[in-house]
């Protein structure tokens, strides 16, 4: 049975109205004088750290630690500033699924598996009063590659439960092929939801365990009793 459910954030739990992308653009413009090229970046499924590294590379900026620190210090300011001005919404069925999972007799632990840095994730989810619903998580601060972020989340889940955690006891919920890929990297079940960065057809090609249009289509009991 499923003991740990790991949620992606953008396009899976919430829509931020592009606040994250706008905060990236503002930071690059105000701190580095870069105003062109962001439109060629693909954000869906990427990690904040990898996206910044790629943009630095495209613009000939050395990916030094101080440049990353400078970027993220200002990025979180802009994100916090822009989020209330953006058209935001929780994805359909999010609150219902969270409450149903928490109400199960053998309720799974709820965590985050996201390409956001931790403070960025907190800013986004606090905007929707969702941050406190999750007891653990792994973020772009932990690793640059999403597969490694998944491994960190798996490890933290095992530490939280105080015992080894088989991949088959973990469920990853996400909206992009990269969410499916990172779930497979830890041997987890994967629920793909077409509310964000990819079409149903694109998600289907990567063979998730479930593929749904939104989180209202599957019950908490169906999810947590799934076995391999």
N, C-alpha and C positions, 0 to 999 in steps of 0.2 A: 504493500500500500504506500501511497505517497505521504512522505513525512516532511518534505520541504518544497515549498512552491516559490519559485524565483521569478519576479516580474521585471520585464523591461519597463521603461518609463515612457519615452516619447512615441506616440502612435499606438501604444498598448494600454497605458493607464490614462494618459492625458494628451490633449492638444494645446500647445502654448501659443498658437497664433503666430508662429515664427519668431518668438521672442529670443530663443537661443541663437538662431542665425543672425538676427538683428544685433544681438549683443556681440557676436563674433565680429560683425562688420564694423560696429562702432569702436571696438577695441583696436582692431587692426588700423582703422583710420586715425584715431586720436593718439595712439601710442607709437605706431610704427609708420604712419603716413601712407598706408596702403589702402587704396580705394578701388582697385580693379582685380578681377580674377576670382572673387568669391562665388560668383554665379556659376563657375565651372566645377565647383566642389560638390560632391555627393555626400550629404550629411546622414541620410537614413542608414542606420545600422553601424555607423562609424563611431570611434571613440574620440572624445574631446582632444586627448593628447595626440593621437595620430593625425587628426584633422589640422591641428595647429602645426605639427611638424611638416605636413604636406604643404601647407600654405607658406611656411617659412622657406621651404625648398623651392617652391615656384617663384618666390620673390628674392632669392639669393640671400636670405637671412640665416646666419649661423644658428643651428638649433641648440644653442647653449642653455644651460640650466637657468641662468638669470633672465633669458628672454622668455622662457616658459613661465617663470615666476611672475615676471612683469605682466605678461599677457593675462594670466588667470586672476591675478589680483584685481585687474581692471574689468575683466570679463564678468566676474560675479557682481560687481557694482552695477554694470550696465544691465545685466540680466534682472537683478532686483528692481531696477528703475523701469525697465521696459515691460516687464510681465504684467503689471496692473493696467498698462495702456493697451494691451493686446487683447484680441478676441480669443478667449480661452474656454476650454470645456473638458470635463472628464469624458472618457470614451464610454459608449453605451455598455451598461451592465457591470461596470467596475465596482461600484459600491455594493451592489447586490451580491456579486461573487465573493468579495472580501468578507462581507457579513455572513454569508452562507458557509464559507470555509471555516471561519472562526467559531461557528455554532455547531460544527460537527462534533460528535462524541470524542473522537480521537483526532482533534483538529491539527492540521499540519502547521509547521512554522512558516511564517510568511517573510520573505526577504526580497531584496532588489538585486538585479544583475543588469547593470547599465553601463553604457559608454560615457555617461556624464561623470565629471569629477564630483566628489561627494558633496561639496558645498553647493554646486550647481543643482544637483539632484534635490538637496534639501530645500533650496529656494523655490524650485519648481513645485515640489510636492506640498510644501507648507502653504503655497498659494491656494491649493485645493483642499487643505486640511487632511492630507493623506500621509504625511511624513510619519506620524506616530503609529500608523497601522503596521509598520514593518520593523522587525526586531533585529535584523542584520542586513548586510548588503556588501557588494563588491563593486568597485568604481574604477574610473580611468586613472585615479591616483594610484591604484594598486598595480595596474599593468596597462600597457599601451594596446595590447592585442586582446580582442574580446574572448578568445578561447582561454587565455590565461586569467582573465577576469572571472570567467565561469569556474575555473579551478579554485580560485580564491574564495568564491561564494560557497562552493561545495565544501571546502575545508572549514569555513566558518560555521556552516550548518552543522557539520559533525561536531565541532567544538561546542557549539551551543547545546546540542542534544546530549553531549557527553558520551558519544559512542561512534564507532565507524558507521558511515552512511553510504549504502550502495547507490550507484547511479540510478538504478531502477526505482529508488525511493524518492527521487527528485523529479520535479516537473519545472521546465522552463517555459514561460509564456512570453511570446514576442511577436513582432509584426514584420520582420524582415528575414530573408534567407540567412543572414549572419546570426540571427538569434537561433535559428534551427541548427546551424553549424556549431555554434558554441555549446548548445545543449548536447549535441552528439559527442562533442569532445570530452564530456564528463559522463557519458553513458546514460544521460537523463531522458525521460519522456519529454516530448515537445508539443506544446499547443500553439499553433500559428493562428493569428487573428488578423483579418484583413481590414484593420481600422487605421492603418498608418502608411508605412513606406513602401508597400508592395501590393500588387494585385493578387487575387486568389490564384490565378494561373501561375504566376511567378513563384508563389509559396508552394503550390502543389508539386512543382518540379523537384523540390527538395524533400519531399516525403515526410512531413511531420506526422506525429501520431494522430493528431486532430487538426482539422482545418475548418475554421468557422468564420462567419462574416463579422460577428461581434460576440462579446462575452455573455450575452443573454442566451446563446444557443446551447450551452452546456452547463449542467448542474455541478455543484461542488461535490456531490456524492459520486457522480459519474467519473469525475476527475480523480478523486482520491482512492477509488476502488480499482482503478486500472492496474493490471498486473502484466508482467512479462513472463 
